[in-house]
Amino acid sequence: RGQLLTILPRRSTCLRCLFGAPPETDAPTCQEAGILGPLVMEIGWLAAMELIKLKGNIPGLLTDRMLTVDLATGMRRHVPLARQRECRGCGINGIINSNGSDPPGFRIIERKKGSGGLPPGC
């Protein structure tokens, strides 16, 4: 199964709203978890479509909802999500607070012309 949602900072559900905190243990490798190439490709093209919709101001972004894809059964499902008032990420007292400032150490890596959009070191 794969999952996809689009996060718009300060405007939509964030990962902390959904999962609370990162897992305390290391995640399994793709080989250990049994990640299938076709599933990665399916989620990848859906993510690319989200970017096209975002950049083109096309309605229908996966904000405040998560798309789950199960390739074994062919089922897709939209799960409604909501921002959590007490979220440690985007809630009232979250690290991305209501006055619009970013958490300490947060930065946006600007894309340089000809870099292909990748940050240095990638």
C-alpha positions as CSV (number, residue, x, y, z in Angstrom):
1,R,0.0,0.0,0.0
2,G,1.0,3.6,-0.7
3,Q,-0.1,6.9,0.7
4,L,-0.1,10.4,-0.6
5,L,-1.1,13.8,0.7
6,T,-0.2,17.3,-0.1
7,I,0.9,19.6,2.7
8,L,0.5,23.3,2.4
9,P,2.3,24.9,5.4
10,R,0.0,26.9,7.6
11,R,-3.0,26.0,5.4
12,S,-3.5,22.2,5.5
13,T,-3.0,19.1,7.7
14,C,0.7,18.4,8.4
15,L,2.4,15.1,9.1
16,R,2.4,15.8,12.9
17,C,-1.4,16.2,12.8
18,L,-1.6,12.8,11.2
19,F,1.2,10.8,13.0
20,G,2.0,12.9,16.1
21,A,5.7,12.2,16.2
22,P,8.3,10.3,14.2
23,P,8.7,6.6,15.1
24,E,11.1,5.9,17.9
25,T,12.8,3.1,16.0
26,D,14.4,3.0,12.7
27,A,12.2,2.3,9.7
28,P,12.8,-0.9,7.8
29,T,14.7,-0.7,4.5
30,C,12.6,-1.0,1.3
31,Q,13.8,-4.6,0.9
32,E,12.8,-5.5,4.4
33,A,9.4,-3.8,4.1
34,G,8.8,-5.4,0.7
35,I,8.4,-2.1,-1.3
36,L,7.3,-2.8,-4.9
37,G,8.7,-0.8,-7.8
38,P,5.3,-0.5,-9.4
39,L,3.8,1.0,-6.2
40,V,6.7,3.6,-6.1
41,M,6.0,4.5,-9.7
42,E,2.3,4.8,-9.0
43,I,2.8,7.1,-6.0
44,G,5.5,9.0,-7.9
45,W,3.3,10.0,-10.9
46,L,0.5,10.9,-8.5
47,A,2.9,13.2,-6.6
48,A,4.0,14.7,-9.9
49,M,0.4,15.4,-10.8
50,E,0.0,17.2,-7.4
51,L,2.9,19.4,-8.3
52,I,1.4,20.2,-11.7
53,K,-2.0,21.1,-10.0
54,L,-0.2,23.2,-7.4
55,K,1.9,25.2,-9.9
56,G,-1.0,25.5,-12.3
57,N,-3.6,26.6,-9.7
58,I,-5.7,23.6,-10.7
59,P,-8.3,22.5,-8.1
60,G,-8.3,19.1,-6.5
61,L,-5.1,19.0,-4.5
62,L,-4.8,16.2,-1.9
63,T,-4.9,18.7,1.0
64,D,-6.7,17.7,4.2
65,R,-7.2,14.2,2.8
66,M,-4.9,11.3,2.1
67,L,-5.1,9.0,-0.9
68,T,-4.3,5.4,-0.1
69,V,-3.4,3.0,-3.0
70,D,-3.5,-0.8,-2.7
71,L,-2.0,-2.3,-5.8
72,A,-2.9,-5.9,-4.7
73,T,-6.6,-5.1,-4.8
74,G,-6.6,-2.2,-7.1
75,M,-8.4,-0.1,-4.5
76,R,-8.0,3.6,-4.0
77,R,-9.5,5.5,-1.1
78,H,-9.6,9.1,0.1
79,V,-9.3,9.5,3.8
80,P,-10.4,12.9,5.2
81,L,-8.0,14.6,7.5
82,A,-8.2,17.7,9.7
83,R,-5.6,20.0,11.2
84,Q,-5.3,19.4,14.9
85,R,-5.6,22.4,17.2
86,E,-3.0,21.1,19.6
87,C,-0.6,19.8,16.9
88,R,3.0,20.3,17.8
89,G,3.8,21.2,14.2
90,C,1.1,23.5,13.0
91,G,-1.3,24.0,16.0
92,I,-1.7,27.1,18.1
93,N,1.5,26.6,19.9
94,G,3.3,24.6,17.2
95,I,6.7,25.1,15.8
96,I,5.1,26.7,12.7
97,N,3.1,29.2,14.8
98,S,0.1,31.3,14.0
99,N,2.0,34.5,13.4
100,G,3.4,32.9,10.2
101,S,7.0,32.6,11.4
102,D,9.1,29.5,10.8
103,P,10.7,27.4,13.4
104,P,14.3,28.1,14.4
105,G,16.7,26.6,11.8
106,F,14.0,26.3,9.1
107,R,15.2,27.4,5.7
108,I,14.1,27.1,2.1
109,I,16.7,26.0,-0.4
110,E,16.4,28.1,-3.5
111,R,16.6,26.4,-6.8
112,K,19.5,27.6,-8.9
113,K,19.1,27.8,-12.7
114,G,20.4,24.7,-14.3
115,S,20.6,22.7,-11.0
116,G,17.6,20.6,-11.9
117,G,16.0,21.7,-8.7
118,L,18.1,19.6,-6.4
119,P,19.8,21.1,-3.3
120,P,23.6,21.0,-3.1
121,G,24.9,17.5,-2.3
122,C,22.1,15.5,-3.9
